[in-house]
């Protein structure tokens, strides 16, 4: 997997800030030499394709990063913790993320 320098972003990101689309586009701009507009377009297209695949019911796997997995949860009975009243929770589709072993190792170190 090519090192795009994402691990060496701004000080704010390293201190627990949020990595944004603009940050990703900036890395693409500096590492690949594309214009800022082209870099932002690349990031947007990647995110669009990921979202589109997920909306079509497909899981998304990024080797060395992790997998975005869709799960269908059935209807179930929940309980209001304050009043104790039982409430039906509608069936729904949820997305989960499972980090790859490589990502887990990087986070742990």
PyMOL CGO cylinders between C-alpha atoms (Angstrom):
from pymol import cmd
from pymol.cgo import CYLINDER

trace = [
    CYLINDER, 0.00, 0.00, 0.00, 1.45, 3.37, -1.01, 0.3, 1, 1, 1, 1, 1, 1,
    CYLINDER, 1.45, 3.37, -1.01, 2.29, 5.75, 1.81, 0.3, 1, 1, 1, 1, 1, 1,
    CYLINDER, 2.29, 5.75, 1.81, 0.48, 8.99, 1.03, 0.3, 1, 1, 1, 1, 1, 1,
    CYLINDER, 0.48, 8.99, 1.03, 1.70, 10.61, 4.22, 0.3, 1, 1, 1, 1, 1, 1,
    CYLINDER, 1.70, 10.61, 4.22, -1.70, 10.56, 5.87, 0.3, 1, 1, 1, 1, 1, 1,
    CYLINDER, -1.70, 10.56, 5.87, -0.09, 9.46, 9.13, 0.3, 1, 1, 1, 1, 1, 1,
    CYLINDER, -0.09, 9.46, 9.13, 1.98, 12.65, 9.09, 0.3, 1, 1, 1, 1, 1, 1,
    CYLINDER, 1.98, 12.65, 9.09, -0.81, 15.19, 8.69, 0.3, 1, 1, 1, 1, 1, 1,
    CYLINDER, -0.81, 15.19, 8.69, -1.12, 18.46, 10.58, 0.3, 1, 1, 1, 1, 1, 1,
    CYLINDER, -1.12, 18.46, 10.58, -0.36, 18.80, 14.28, 0.3, 1, 1, 1, 1, 1, 1,
    CYLINDER, -0.36, 18.80, 14.28, -4.09, 19.17, 15.00, 0.3, 1, 1, 1, 1, 1, 1,
    CYLINDER, -4.09, 19.17, 15.00, -4.85, 15.79, 13.41, 0.3, 1, 1, 1, 1, 1, 1,
    CYLINDER, -4.85, 15.79, 13.41, -1.98, 14.14, 15.28, 0.3, 1, 1, 1, 1, 1, 1,
    CYLINDER, -1.98, 14.14, 15.28, -3.34, 15.48, 18.57, 0.3, 1, 1, 1, 1, 1, 1,
    CYLINDER, -3.34, 15.48, 18.57, -6.74, 13.88, 18.07, 0.3, 1, 1, 1, 1, 1, 1,
    CYLINDER, -6.74, 13.88, 18.07, -8.36, 16.42, 15.74, 0.3, 1, 1, 1, 1, 1, 1,
    CYLINDER, -8.36, 16.42, 15.74, -10.61, 15.41, 12.89, 0.3, 1, 1, 1, 1, 1, 1,
    CYLINDER, -10.61, 15.41, 12.89, -9.28, 14.32, 9.51, 0.3, 1, 1, 1, 1, 1, 1,
    CYLINDER, -9.28, 14.32, 9.51, -11.41, 16.09, 6.89, 0.3, 1, 1, 1, 1, 1, 1,
    CYLINDER, -11.41, 16.09, 6.89, -12.01, 15.78, 3.18, 0.3, 1, 1, 1, 1, 1, 1,
    CYLINDER, -12.01, 15.78, 3.18, -9.90, 18.89, 2.73, 0.3, 1, 1, 1, 1, 1, 1,
    CYLINDER, -9.90, 18.89, 2.73, -7.03, 17.24, 4.63, 0.3, 1, 1, 1, 1, 1, 1,
    CYLINDER, -7.03, 17.24, 4.63, -7.24, 14.18, 2.38, 0.3, 1, 1, 1, 1, 1, 1,
    CYLINDER, -7.24, 14.18, 2.38, -7.35, 16.37, -0.74, 0.3, 1, 1, 1, 1, 1, 1,
    CYLINDER, -7.35, 16.37, -0.74, -4.30, 18.28, 0.54, 0.3, 1, 1, 1, 1, 1, 1,
    CYLINDER, -4.30, 18.28, 0.54, -2.33, 15.02, 0.92, 0.3, 1, 1, 1, 1, 1, 1,
    CYLINDER, -2.33, 15.02, 0.92, -3.31, 13.95, -2.62, 0.3, 1, 1, 1, 1, 1, 1,
    CYLINDER, -3.31, 13.95, -2.62, -2.28, 17.41, -3.88, 0.3, 1, 1, 1, 1, 1, 1,
    CYLINDER, -2.28, 17.41, -3.88, 1.16, 17.28, -2.23, 0.3, 1, 1, 1, 1, 1, 1,
    CYLINDER, 1.16, 17.28, -2.23, 1.99, 13.61, -2.86, 0.3, 1, 1, 1, 1, 1, 1,
    CYLINDER, 1.99, 13.61, -2.86, 0.64, 13.19, -6.40, 0.3, 1, 1, 1, 1, 1, 1,
    CYLINDER, 0.64, 13.19, -6.40, 1.14, 16.71, -7.71, 0.3, 1, 1, 1, 1, 1, 1,
    CYLINDER, 1.14, 16.71, -7.71, -2.45, 17.14, -8.88, 0.3, 1, 1, 1, 1, 1, 1,
    CYLINDER, -2.45, 17.14, -8.88, -4.07, 20.55, -8.70, 0.3, 1, 1, 1, 1, 1, 1,
    CYLINDER, -4.07, 20.55, -8.70, -6.09, 21.29, -5.58, 0.3, 1, 1, 1, 1, 1, 1,
    CYLINDER, -6.09, 21.29, -5.58, -9.33, 21.05, -7.58, 0.3, 1, 1, 1, 1, 1, 1,
    CYLINDER, -9.33, 21.05, -7.58, -8.32, 17.71, -9.12, 0.3, 1, 1, 1, 1, 1, 1,
    CYLINDER, -8.32, 17.71, -9.12, -7.25, 16.39, -5.71, 0.3, 1, 1, 1, 1, 1, 1,
    CYLINDER, -7.25, 16.39, -5.71, -10.58, 17.39, -4.16, 0.3, 1, 1, 1, 1, 1, 1,
    CYLINDER, -10.58, 17.39, -4.16, -12.33, 15.71, -7.10, 0.3, 1, 1, 1, 1, 1, 1,
    CYLINDER, -12.33, 15.71, -7.10, -10.41, 12.46, -6.57, 0.3, 1, 1, 1, 1, 1, 1,
    CYLINDER, -10.41, 12.46, -6.57, -11.33, 12.40, -2.88, 0.3, 1, 1, 1, 1, 1, 1,
    CYLINDER, -11.33, 12.40, -2.88, -14.99, 13.16, -3.67, 0.3, 1, 1, 1, 1, 1, 1,
    CYLINDER, -14.99, 13.16, -3.67, -15.15, 10.42, -6.32, 0.3, 1, 1, 1, 1, 1, 1,
    CYLINDER, -15.15, 10.42, -6.32, -13.68, 7.81, -3.98, 0.3, 1, 1, 1, 1, 1, 1,
    CYLINDER, -13.68, 7.81, -3.98, -16.14, 8.73, -1.23, 0.3, 1, 1, 1, 1, 1, 1,
    CYLINDER, -16.14, 8.73, -1.23, -19.03, 8.81, -3.72, 0.3, 1, 1, 1, 1, 1, 1,
    CYLINDER, -19.03, 8.81, -3.72, -18.22, 5.30, -4.98, 0.3, 1, 1, 1, 1, 1, 1,
    CYLINDER, -18.22, 5.30, -4.98, -17.95, 3.99, -1.43, 0.3, 1, 1, 1, 1, 1, 1,
    CYLINDER, -17.95, 3.99, -1.43, -21.31, 5.54, -0.46, 0.3, 1, 1, 1, 1, 1, 1,
    CYLINDER, -21.31, 5.54, -0.46, -22.96, 4.35, -3.67, 0.3, 1, 1, 1, 1, 1, 1,
    CYLINDER, -22.96, 4.35, -3.67, -21.76, 0.77, -3.15, 0.3, 1, 1, 1, 1, 1, 1,
    CYLINDER, -21.76, 0.77, -3.15, -23.00, 0.78, 0.43, 0.3, 1, 1, 1, 1, 1, 1,
    CYLINDER, -23.00, 0.78, 0.43, -26.37, 2.21, -0.63, 0.3, 1, 1, 1, 1, 1, 1,
    CYLINDER, -26.37, 2.21, -0.63, -26.66, -0.63, -3.17, 0.3, 1, 1, 1, 1, 1, 1,
    CYLINDER, -26.66, -0.63, -3.17, -26.17, -3.16, -0.37, 0.3, 1, 1, 1, 1, 1, 1,
    CYLINDER, -26.17, -3.16, -0.37, -22.53, -4.00, -1.10, 0.3, 1, 1, 1, 1, 1, 1,
    CYLINDER, -22.53, -4.00, -1.10, -19.87, -4.16, 1.59, 0.3, 1, 1, 1, 1, 1, 1,
    CYLINDER, -19.87, -4.16, 1.59, -16.72, -2.07, 1.05, 0.3, 1, 1, 1, 1, 1, 1,
    CYLINDER, -16.72, -2.07, 1.05, -13.29, -3.50, 1.83, 0.3, 1, 1, 1, 1, 1, 1,
    CYLINDER, -13.29, -3.50, 1.83, -10.14, -1.40, 1.75, 0.3, 1, 1, 1, 1, 1, 1,
    CYLINDER, -10.14, -1.40, 1.75, -7.11, -3.69, 2.07, 0.3, 1, 1, 1, 1, 1, 1,
    CYLINDER, -7.11, -3.69, 2.07, -4.84, -2.63, 4.89, 0.3, 1, 1, 1, 1, 1, 1,
    CYLINDER, -4.84, -2.63, 4.89, -7.50, -0.32, 6.31, 0.3, 1, 1, 1, 1, 1, 1,
    CYLINDER, -7.50, -0.32, 6.31, -10.71, -2.18, 7.05, 0.3, 1, 1, 1, 1, 1, 1,
    CYLINDER, -10.71, -2.18, 7.05, -14.20, -3.15, 5.94, 0.3, 1, 1, 1, 1, 1, 1,
    CYLINDER, -14.20, -3.15, 5.94, -17.50, -1.32, 6.03, 0.3, 1, 1, 1, 1, 1, 1,
    CYLINDER, -17.50, -1.32, 6.03, -20.09, -4.04, 6.54, 0.3, 1, 1, 1, 1, 1, 1,
    CYLINDER, -20.09, -4.04, 6.54, -23.87, -3.76, 6.21, 0.3, 1, 1, 1, 1, 1, 1,
    CYLINDER, -23.87, -3.76, 6.21, -26.09, -5.72, 8.59, 0.3, 1, 1, 1, 1, 1, 1,
    CYLINDER, -26.09, -5.72, 8.59, -29.84, -6.04, 8.65, 0.3, 1, 1, 1, 1, 1, 1,
    CYLINDER, -29.84, -6.04, 8.65, -31.22, -5.92, 12.17, 0.3, 1, 1, 1, 1, 1, 1,
    CYLINDER, -31.22, -5.92, 12.17, -34.64, -7.42, 12.75, 0.3, 1, 1, 1, 1, 1, 1,
    CYLINDER, -34.64, -7.42, 12.75, -37.52, -5.93, 14.68, 0.3, 1, 1, 1, 1, 1, 1,
    CYLINDER, -37.52, -5.93, 14.68, -37.13, -6.23, 18.42, 0.3, 1, 1, 1, 1, 1, 1,
    CYLINDER, -37.13, -6.23, 18.42, -38.64, -5.04, 21.64, 0.3, 1, 1, 1, 1, 1, 1,
    CYLINDER, -38.64, -5.04, 21.64, -36.82, -2.33, 23.54, 0.3, 1, 1, 1, 1, 1, 1,
    CYLINDER, -36.82, -2.33, 23.54, -37.56, -0.79, 26.88, 0.3, 1, 1, 1, 1, 1, 1,
    CYLINDER, -37.56, -0.79, 26.88, -37.60, 2.87, 27.90, 0.3, 1, 1, 1, 1, 1, 1,
    CYLINDER, -37.60, 2.87, 27.90, -35.11, 2.88, 30.80, 0.3, 1, 1, 1, 1, 1, 1,
    CYLINDER, -35.11, 2.88, 30.80, -36.86, 5.76, 32.54, 0.3, 1, 1, 1, 1, 1, 1,
    CYLINDER, -36.86, 5.76, 32.54, -40.43, 4.45, 32.44, 0.3, 1, 1, 1, 1, 1, 1,
    CYLINDER, -40.43, 4.45, 32.44, -39.93, 0.74, 31.78, 0.3, 1, 1, 1, 1, 1, 1,
    CYLINDER, -39.93, 0.74, 31.78, -42.48, 0.87, 28.94, 0.3, 1, 1, 1, 1, 1, 1,
    CYLINDER, -42.48, 0.87, 28.94, -41.80, -1.64, 26.15, 0.3, 1, 1, 1, 1, 1, 1,
    CYLINDER, -41.80, -1.64, 26.15, -41.45, -0.18, 22.66, 0.3, 1, 1, 1, 1, 1, 1,
    CYLINDER, -41.45, -0.18, 22.66, -41.15, -1.96, 19.29, 0.3, 1, 1, 1, 1, 1, 1,
    CYLINDER, -41.15, -1.96, 19.29, -37.91, -1.07, 17.51, 0.3, 1, 1, 1, 1, 1, 1,
    CYLINDER, -37.91, -1.07, 17.51, -38.34, -1.22, 13.73, 0.3, 1, 1, 1, 1, 1, 1,
    CYLINDER, -38.34, -1.22, 13.73, -36.08, -3.37, 11.55, 0.3, 1, 1, 1, 1, 1, 1,
    CYLINDER, -36.08, -3.37, 11.55, -33.24, -1.42, 10.01, 0.3, 1, 1, 1, 1, 1, 1,
    CYLINDER, -33.24, -1.42, 10.01, -29.96, -1.68, 8.16, 0.3, 1, 1, 1, 1, 1, 1,
    CYLINDER, -29.96, -1.68, 8.16, -26.83, -0.61, 9.99, 0.3, 1, 1, 1, 1, 1, 1,
    CYLINDER, -26.83, -0.61, 9.99, -23.24, -0.17, 8.90, 0.3, 1, 1, 1, 1, 1, 1,
    CYLINDER, -23.24, -0.17, 8.90, -20.34, -1.36, 10.99, 0.3, 1, 1, 1, 1, 1, 1,
    CYLINDER, -20.34, -1.36, 10.99, -16.62, -0.90, 10.50, 0.3, 1, 1, 1, 1, 1, 1,
    CYLINDER, -16.62, -0.90, 10.50, -14.08, -3.60, 11.18, 0.3, 1, 1, 1, 1, 1, 1,
    CYLINDER, -14.08, -3.60, 11.18, -10.47, -2.43, 11.12, 0.3, 1, 1, 1, 1, 1, 1,
    CYLINDER, -10.47, -2.43, 11.12, -7.92, -4.63, 9.37, 0.3, 1, 1, 1, 1, 1, 1,
    CYLINDER, -7.92, -4.63, 9.37, -5.19, -6.29, 11.41, 0.3, 1, 1, 1, 1, 1, 1,
    CYLINDER, -5.19, -6.29, 11.41, -2.68, -3.86, 9.91, 0.3, 1, 1, 1, 1, 1, 1,
    CYLINDER, -2.68, -3.86, 9.91, -4.77, -0.91, 11.11, 0.3, 1, 1, 1, 1, 1, 1,
    CYLINDER, -4.77, -0.91, 11.11, -5.25, -2.45, 14.57, 0.3, 1, 1, 1, 1, 1, 1,
    CYLINDER, -5.25, -2.45, 14.57, -1.48, -2.96, 14.86, 0.3, 1, 1, 1, 1, 1, 1,
    CYLINDER, -1.48, -2.96, 14.86, -0.79, 0.66, 13.86, 0.3, 1, 1, 1, 1, 1, 1,
    CYLINDER, -0.79, 0.66, 13.86, -3.32, 2.01, 16.35, 0.3, 1, 1, 1, 1, 1, 1,
    CYLINDER, -3.32, 2.01, 16.35, -1.95, -0.16, 19.16, 0.3, 1, 1, 1, 1, 1, 1,
    CYLINDER, -1.95, -0.16, 19.16, 1.64, 1.02, 18.70, 0.3, 1, 1, 1, 1, 1, 1,
]
cmd.load_cgo(trace, "trace")
